[in-house]
Amino acid sequence: MKVPLTELEGRLQRFRARMDNARPGWELAAIVGKIPLYYFTGTMQDGLLLIPQDGDAVFWVRHSYERAIEESLFPHIKKIKSYRDVAAGTGTVPRAVYLEIDLMPITQLQRLQKHLLFKDVKAVDDQVAAVRAVKSRYELSLMKHAGTIHRRVLEDFVPGMLEEGIDEVSFGCDLYSLMVKEGHQGIIRFGGFNEMLLGQIGFGTSSICPVCVDTPGGVSGMHPSVPHMGSRDRTLHKGDLVVIDIGCGYKGYQTDKTMTYMFGRPIPDAAIHAHYRCVEIQDELASMLKPGAVPSEIYRTIMAGLEPEFLSTFMGSGKHKVKFLGHGIGLWIDESPVIAEGFDEPLQEGMVLALEPKKGIPDVGLVGIENTFIVTPQGGRSITGKSKGLLEVY
């Protein structure tokens, strides 16, 4: 279960090369986020990873040091009680330190500055994200495994699980149990501090209920205090559109996939037509996922080719619309790059993106599709299946 040492060494090497190119003159980076710590060290134990421009990177672990030693092949792990021990063992710290400003609470920053005595804080988040965006063979093998689980459950098993009268929460529990039995790690992770069990599951218009995250779909939720999982009161009826937009993780690495189902009888023809238009858009997007392609240019090309009437509820519904067509994915569901304006760095082979063209249909729900693709010279290659969705369950 340990991340290979060659993998960890390669990640540090790529990070340093990236920093040398993007931030000439940098001297020290400090990593504290759980997922970035796992990426660079192979363990998620509580601590601080210091990466100098030259010299050995050291992972200073508060707890559990013993577990970090057991789990990780990282060569330089040291035990501490507080940042005071880091200061004593590190020596002179440069005036400017590169930190994950998106992941470090102010109180933690203040404690760190108190002991390490640096003055200037510079952001390292984008550089870490850029390194993580290109997946190694090791990472791709784990994502392919997650994609196989994802495809099997949503395409093969779910149609047999839908039954009239079941509520969204009960179905979600059944789906979660099956996903875990099939190999799902039991949790999906997002950037920042967000985690959930699966994702969004909705019957009918529940799938376009506005939510507090940047996604074209929605979910009604159990309660204002728990806006997840769906509603206990929303039961499945003939004529409902069922939308399942969930992640699947395996040994930390995740895929993203959305499948739709027509339960009992077909949804309106206009909604069916809109769905398959979204599938066409996904396929066109996938054909453009080649090394050298620029995400922002892909976004503009696709959006410019869509009809004004179709655009009215494309990538959302009502006033709730998102301004992207796909997103990078890996240890987080939402990684770089993003198929959106402002992402101008060319794609590289080995990047992985989830493409999700979707459209909200009033009185029906969310149509469209999502699959996870690897960037290759031939275009995006799906690792979560090739179903066009909108499966009939009669």
NORGINOR-V958950 format. One record per residue. N is the residue number from 1. PHI is phi in whole degrees, -180 to 180 (none if undefined). Layout:
# NORGINOR-V958950
n = (N N)
phi = (PHI PHI)
This chain:
# NORGINOR-V958950
n = (1 2 3 4 5 6 7 8 9 10 11 12 13 14 15 16 17 18 19 20 21 22 23 24 25 26 27 28 29 30 31 32 33 34 35 36 37 38 39 40 41 42 43 44 45 46 47 48 49 50 51 52 53 54 55 56 57 58 59 60 61 62 63 64 65 66 67 68 69 70 71 72 73 74 75 76 77 78 79 80 81 82 83 84 85 86 87 88 89 90 91 92 93 94 95 96 97 98 99 100 101 102 103 104 105 106 107 108 109 110 111 112 113 114 115 116 117 118 119 120 121 122 123 124 125 126 127 128 129 130 131 132 133 134 135 136 137 138 139 140 141 142 143 144 145 146 147 148 149 150 151 152 153 154 155 156 157 158 159 160 161 162 163 164 165 166 167 168 169 170 171 172 173 174 175 176 177 178 179 180 181 182 183 184 185 186 187 188 189 190 191 192 193 194 195 196 197 198 199 200 201 202 203 204 205 206 207 208 209 210 211 212 213 214 215 216 217 218 219 220 221 222 223 224 225 226 227 228 229 230 231 232 233 234 235 236 237 238 239 240 241 242 243 244 245 246 247 248 249 250 251 252 253 254 255 256 257 258 259 260 261 262 263 264 265 266 267 268 269 270 271 272 273 274 275 276 277 278 279 280 281 282 283 284 285 286 287 288 289 290 291 292 293 294 295 296 297 298 299 300 301 302 303 304 305 306 307 308 309 310 311 312 313 314 315 316 317 318 319 320 321 322 323 324 325 326 327 328 329 330 331 332 333 334 335 336 337 338 339 340 341 342 343 344 345 346 347 348 349 350 351 352 353 354 355 356 357 358 359 360 361 362 363 364 365 366 367 368 369 370 371 372 373 374 375 376 377 378 379 380 381 382 383 384 385 386 387 388 389 390 391 392 393 394)
phi = (none -77 -68 -57 -61 -61 -66 -63 -64 -64 -66 -64 -63 -68 -65 -63 -65 -64 -65 -59 -80 -89 -132 -56 90 -64 -124 -151 -121 -123 -114 -128 -63 -59 -71 -59 -61 -63 -58 -89 -118 84 -147 -109 -69 -73 -179 -137 -100 -104 -117 -81 -62 -138 93 -80 -76 -126 -102 -92 -110 -87 -161 -102 -61 -62 -71 -60 -63 -70 -87 -113 -97 -59 -77 -127 -118 -127 -91 -137 -103 -157 -65 -59 -68 -63 -60 -66 -95 -101 86 -68 -108 -64 -63 -110 -123 -89 -128 -83 -70 -77 -119 -104 -63 -61 -63 -68 -61 -63 -64 -65 -68 -59 -96 -90 65 -87 -107 -101 -111 -122 -82 -116 -55 -65 -73 -63 -61 -66 -67 -68 -65 -95 -90 -83 -60 -60 -66 -63 -65 -71 -68 -63 -64 -60 -64 -65 -60 -58 -61 -60 -68 -76 -91 -98 -96 -59 -54 -81 -96 -82 -141 -59 95 -71 -94 -60 -69 -62 -64 -60 -65 -63 -66 -61 -60 -66 -58 -66 -61 -81 127 -60 -72 96 -156 -122 -123 -119 -60 81 -128 -99 -142 -154 -80 -134 158 -110 -130 -145 -102 61 -72 -58 -75 -121 -70 -57 -131 -92 -122 -85 -147 -71 -100 -160 -160 -73 84 -80 -170 -53 -82 -138 -81 -133 73 103 -113 -70 -91 -92 -106 -85 -130 -61 96 -76 -88 -107 -120 -122 -121 -136 -98 -138 -120 -141 51 96 -95 -124 -123 -129 -154 -123 -128 -124 -142 -98 -99 86 -161 -67 -79 -55 -58 -62 -70 -62 -61 -63 -61 -71 -66 -64 -63 -61 -66 -57 -65 -67 -58 -60 -65 -95 -82 -124 -54 98 -69 -104 -53 -65 -71 -59 -60 -64 -62 -66 -64 -68 -92 -97 -70 -54 -65 -68 -67 -58 -128 -78 62 154 -155 59 -87 -96 -136 -108 -114 -148 -119 -172 -149 -64 -154 178 -69 -111 -67 -112 -120 -86 -85 -121 -81 -165 -62 93 -105 -107 -82 -60 -67 -124 -59 98 -68 -130 -132 -97 -101 -142 -69 -144 -146 -81 -115 -54 68 -123 139 -99 -101 124 -154 -155 -142 -107 -126 -94 -74 -135 -61 -93 110 -66 -113 -71 -115 -123 106 -125 -61 -86 76 53 -70 -85 -124 -113)
